[in-house]
Amino acid sequence: RESHTVLADGDTQFEDGIPQVGDKVEFIGEEGESNLLATKVKSLNEGSDGDKGSDGGGEDEVEGFVLTRPAGVDGLGAWIIQTELFMTETVIAGAGTRFDKGVPPIGAWVEARGARQPNGDILADRIRPDEYEDGELVVWLKPGVLSSTIETKYELEAKSTLLAGAGIFLFSTEDDDEPNLAATVQSDPDVIWAEPNFVQSVPEEDGYSTWGWGGVDPEGYTGQQAFTQVNLPGTPTQYDGAGVVVAVLDTGVALTHTRLITRLLPGLDVIGDDTIPQDEGAGQAWGHGTHVAGIIAHIAPNSRILPIRVLDTHGRANTFLLAYAIDWASKHGADVINLSHGAESDANILREKVEEAIDKGIVVVAAAGNLNQENVRYPAAYDRVLAIAAVDDAGRKATFSNYGSWINLAAPGIGITSTVIGPNGQGFASWTGTSMATPFVSGAAVLLQQRFAGGDGQYVRSRLMATSIDLDGSNPGYIGKLGGLLDIGAAL
């Protein structure tokens, strides 16, 4: 395993007292040249408030992405799973380990359950792709049906009523086969549909790569070639996003960043259940939302950004809270919604709320994903959503970018410099992925919402596609599968 030097000073908070040698702990703080200056230390030992998933019965649960795994096809052996920015867990898969949906690849986000061993490793009884929340079911009841009726019949417990006005409830269950239970509940005549509470995430692989810190000088941000590539007017025009609101549903935003502070509207944090959508560390996606917001802020400098924290510090969300956040953004003035995340699962609840937003004239823009595959991702693949792929500075498909006939547009997605917050503080950094390509299109949609004030959001979508630059010539292996390159000047 890796080791790290962590410094504690007079300002360091020890939430569970000063740990002893051999204790399992989590450090949160700021990264220096050769160490981490801890602002908070939390115990992860069994029975502590910071316990990561132990139920007191000898079983622990860890979530993270696979750094390394055994070479064999059976997956037996030692797995290294990164759970925090500076933390890993060793998980041992043996003959009794159950793999749901096969053996996950390196880079996949997984959940592992098992018994903690004396040396700190976890002997896994189950390893599965983290595709849905454990023990949760989302159910849409027919009008007039009481939630208590379903609770009693299927031994469920109401967990959240955020969307109860629409008849949609989040239930908890002790059943460990959520997909099968969902199918059973959906067959009930009182139910419209039922499904697991699926997980969304920032696009895989490059989405979890460490960005390149660029310091506090904004020159690399404002003068980068990517803005020229999408034909963003080099001098101010009458279209700057004034009067248009773009909702950024992500990890939150650095609320005091000098490039963003005057642009932000009061937002929402559905992860922390408060109204402070701060982009918090120290997970794999720390700074992701801030980076996305900065790209939009440069393209549409007088727009207003509505920050909504729907992803945790690792860039993970569930579809119940995401659907609620889309509903909230729709009711709080959003003209454009940026979704730099996705999943393979076509969730009913997500589809419902995306369609409602589009019906209100909102432009919804979503990342295509970073798996270099043709399989669709949601919400990007929904009808009337703008699905965004990534290209390099020569207009060639980025090696990681998903592709297919379901893609609508492409934009720069390699080494994009934007605003960020992270271990080095607030400043600027480069990041790569379809997450970065997506806000280029969202920023353009903001300008067009201003240009065609009062128009239908679907006209904006169609115009962006119709004025894009053909990419087939520079991508002979992906003809008709990348959309066109965003051309902001032509669209305006």
N, C-alpha and C positions, 0 to 999 in steps of 0.2 A: 504493500500500500504506500501511497504518498504520505509524507509527513509535512507539517507546516509549523512554523514558529509563530506563536500568538502572544502578543504583549497585552497585559492588563495594567491599567493605571488607576488613579483615584476616581476617574469618572466611569469606570467599567461597572455595569450593573450585574450582580450575581443573583439571578432570579431564585435559585434553589440553594443558596449558600455556596461557599467555595468548594469546588469538587475535589475529590481525592484522586491519587494516582490510580489509574485503571478504570475510572468512571467514564461513561460515554456521554459526551457533551456536544452542544452546538454553539459555535461562535459566530456572532454577527458584528461586523465592523468595517473598517476601511483598510484597503490593501495598500501597503507600502512597497518599497523596492524589494525587501527580502522577508517581510513579515506582515501579519495582520494585526492592526490595533483594534482590540475588541471593545465595542461599546456595550455588548450584552453577552452574557454566558448563560445558557439554558441547559439543564440536566435532561438527558434522554434515558436515564435509568428507569427500570420498571417501577411504577408507582409514583413517579414524579409528574408534575404538571406538564412537563415537556415531553413526556413519553411518546414515542413515535409508534403508536398503533398497538402496543401491548395491552391485552385485555386482562392482565393479571393471572391468566390461566396458563402461562408458559408459552403462548404463541405471540410472535411479533409480526408486524407487517411493514414493509418498506416499499416506497414508490420512487422511481427514478428512471434514467435512461441507461441503456446497456453500454458500458465503456468497453468491456471485453467479455468474451464468453468462450466456453470450450469449443474446440475446432470440430468435434464430432457432430454428426447429424442428430444424435440423440440428446445433445445438450448436457450430458452428465459431466459433472466436475464443478470447478469454481467459476462463479460469475462475479464481475465487479460492476456494481450499479452505483452511478453517481446520484446522490440524493439532494445535495446542496452544492453551492458553488465551490466550496472547499471540503466537501465531505463525500466519502464513498462507503459502501457496505459490501462485504463479501458474502455471497449467497452460494451455498453448496447444493447442487442438484444431484440427488441420488436415485436409486432404482425405484423408490417410492414417491418420487416427485411427479405431480400431475401437471402436464403442459396443456393448457386450454388453447386451442387454435394453433397447435404446432409450436415449434421452438422459435422464439423471437430472435430477430437478427440484431447485430450491433447497431446502435442508434435508436432502437425502438424504446418507447416508454413502457415500462412494465410495472406490475405489482407482484411482489413475492411475499408469501406467508410461510411461517415455519417457526421452529423452536430455536431460541437464542442459545448458542453453545458457550461453554466457559471461556473460550478464546475470543468471543465477540461475534463470530460468524453466525449466520442463520442457516440451519439445515431446513431446506424448503420442502414443504409438502405440496405447494402449488406455485406455479409461475404462469402468469397470463399477461397478454397485452392489456394495458389499462384503458379499455375502450368504454367503460361505463363505471359509474360510481357504485361502490359496494353497497348492497342492501337498500337501493333506492329504486322507486318505480314512479313514472309520470303517467297520470291517468286523466283523460278528458271524459267527464261524465255527461250523460244526456241531460237536457234541461229538466229541472225538478228533482233530480236524483240527489239524495243527501250523501255526503262523503262518508258519514258514519255507516251507511248501509254497506259500502264496499269494504270499509275497515273491518267490520265484523265478519263478513263472508270470507275474506281471504287473509285474516289475521295481519292486517296492515295497521300502521299508525300514521296519522296525518303529520307531516313534517314541515310543510310550508304551504301557505295559502296566498302567496304573492299574486297568483293569477286566478284566484277563486272566482273573481267576477266573470271570467270567461268559462268557468266550470272546469278549470285545469288545476289538478292538485299534485303535490309531491308527497309520496308515501314512503315510509321506511318499512323494511321487511327483514325477518330473520332467515328467509329462504336464500340459499347461496347460489341458486340458478335463476338469476333475474330474467334472462330471455325467455325461459320456459314459463315462468310465472306470468310474465307479461302476456304471452300468448293465451294463457288460461283466462286471465282477467279480461282480455280483449274480446273473448268469446261471450262474455256476459251481456245480456240484452240491455243492461243499464249503461253500458260503456260504449263510447264512440271509438276510442283507441287507447291502448296502453303500451308502454315501452320502457326499457331501462333508461336511466338518466345518463345519456351518452356523454362522453368526454370530447371536448374540442381542445386543440393545442396550436401553438405557433407552429408553422411548418417544420417538419422533421429535418434531421441532419444539420443543414446549415442554420436552421432556426435555433439550434442549441450550440452553435459554434461561438467561441469568444470573439467579440468584436475587437477591432483595432483602435485603441485609444489615440485620439488626435490632439489632446490638450484643450486649451481654452480659446485658441485663436480661431475665429470663424471663417478665415479665408478659404480653407478647403471645403467648407460647407457652401458658402455663397457662390464660389466661382467654379464649381465642379462641372465637368464636361457633360454629365448626365442631363443637366437642365437644357443644355444646348441640343443634345440628342433628341429630346422630345419637342424641340422647337418652341421652348418657352420664350416669349418676347424678352429681349435683352434690356429694353428700357421700359419704364412704367407705362401702362396703357390705362384706358378708362375702366378696364376690367381687372379688379384686384381682389374680388371676393367680398366686397363690402355688402353687408346686409344678409349674407348667407352663413348658415350654421352647418358645420360638419361634425358629426359625432364620431369620436375615435373610441371604439370598444376594444380595449386592450389591457395591458398591465397597469394602466393608469398613466399619469404624466408627472414629470418633475414640476411641481406647481410653482416653484420659485425660479425656474430656469430663466435667465435673462432674455432669451429669444422667444419665450412662450408666455411669460407671466401676464403681459398686457392683452393677450389674445384669448384667455381662457374664461369660459362661462362657469357658473357653479355647476358641479357635476355630481356624480354618484359613484359609490363604491359598493358593489353588490357582494364582493368577497368579504370585506370588513363590516358590511351592513351599516354604513354611515355615509356622510356626504363629503368625505375627503378622499378623492381618488388619487392618492399619492402613489407614484411608481416606486415600490418598496423592494429592498433586497433581502437576502442575498442569494437568489436562486438563479437558475439557468437562463431565464429570460429577463433578468433585471435590466431595465432601460429600454426594453422593446417598444413599449407604448410611447415613450418620450421620443425615440428615434423616428417612429412613424409620424407622430404629430409634427416634428420639425420639418419633414419633407413637405407636408401640406402647407405649413406656415410660410415656407419660402415661395411656393407656387402661387398661393393666394394670400398675400400678406395682410389684407384687411378683413379676411374672413374671421369668424368666431369659432373657436374649437370647444366642443362640448365633451369633456373627458369623462369616460365611464370605465371604471375598473371592473372588468369581467374575468380577467385572467389572473391567476396567482403569480407569485414571483418566479415560478417555473414555466409560466406561459400555458397553464392548464385551466380549463373552464368546464362547466357542465351545461348541457343544453337547456336545462330548466332556468338557470340564472341568466344565461345568454338570451333566451327568448324574452325573459322579463326586461332585460336591459334594452333590447330592441324596441319593445313596447314602450318603455319609459322614454327612450330617445325620440320615438315617433310623436309622443305627447308633449315633448319639451322643445319643439321647434326645429328638429334636425331636418335639413334639406338633402344631406348626403350622409351615408353611414359607411365607415371604413371598417372592414373585418379582415385583418391580416392573420387569419387562423382558419382552421378547418378540420374535417374528420372524414373518414370513409362512410360513416353511418348517416343515412338519410332519416333524420329525426322528424317525426310528425310535428312536434311542438315548434321546432325551429322553422320548418317550412311554413307553418301557419303564420307566425309573426313576421317573417320576411315578406310573405305575400301581402299581409296587411300594410306593412310599411310602404311597399311599392305601390299599392293601390292608392295611397295618400300622396303620391307624386315624389316620393323620396328615391334618390339614386342609391342603390346598394352595390358596393364594390368589395370583392373578396379575393383572397389569394388562392392560386391554383394548387400550391403545395410543392414540396422540394424532393420528391421521390423519383424523379426522372421516369415517370410512368404515364400511361394513357388513362388509367382508371380515374373515374371522376371523384371529386372532392366536394363536400358540402360545407357551407352554403354556396360555394362558387358555382356549382353546376345547376343550381335552381334556375328555372326559366326567369328571364328578365333581370337576373343579377349579372353584373359585369365580372367575368372570370378573368383573372390577370396572371399571365405567365411572365417569366423574366428572361431578358436577353443581355448579351454583353455589349461593349461599346461599339462593336461592329455590326450589331443587329443579329447576331447568331444566338440560337437558343442557349441559355445558360445550361451547363452540363447537368445541373440538379433539377431544373425546372420541369414540372409536369407539363403535359401537352395533350392535344386531342381536338376533335371537332367541337368540343364543348367550350374551348377557350375563345374569348371575345377580343382581347387586346393583350399586347405585350408592352413592357416598359423596362428601363434599366434596373438591374437587380444585383449587380456585382460591385462590391467595394463602394457602396453609397455612403457618403458622409452626411451626418445629421446630428441633431441635438441628442444628448444622452445623459443618463445618470448611472453611476455604478461605483465600484470600489474606489475609483480615483476622484469621485465627486461629480460635479456637473460640468459639462463641457461639450465636446464634439467627438464623434467616433465613426468609423466605417463599419458597415455591417452588410451581409450578403444574404439574399433570399427573395422569394416571391413576396414575402412580407414587406420588403422595401419597394418592390415594383408597384404594389397595390396603391400606396398613397400618392404616387405620381398621377394615377388615374383619378383618384378621389379629389386631388387638388384641381385637376383639369375640370372635373365635374362641377366643382364649386364655381369656377370661373364661368362655365356655361349656364349654371343656374342663375347667375347674375346677368349674363348676356341675354338670356331669354326669360326674363323675369315673368313669373306667372305661368310658364310653360309646363308641360308634362315632363316628369323625370324620365320617362321612356323616350321622349324626343331627344333629351340630352344623351342618353345611352346610345341611341341610333346614330346620332350625329358624330359622337366620338368614334364609333366603329366605321362609319362611312368615310370619314376624313383621314383614317389611319393609313400608314405607309405599308405597302405590300412587303411581306417578309419571305415569300416563297423562294425568291431568287437566291437569297443568302442562306436558305435552309432547305436544300433539296430533299433532305430526308424527312422533313416535317411539313410537307405541303398541305395547306389548309388546316394545320393543327396548332398554330400559334396566334391566330387572329392577325391583326395588323399592329405595327409600331405606333404608339401614341404620338399624335402630331397636334400639339395644343394650338399653335398659331393657325393651322388650317381649320381647326374646329371653331375657333373664335371668328 
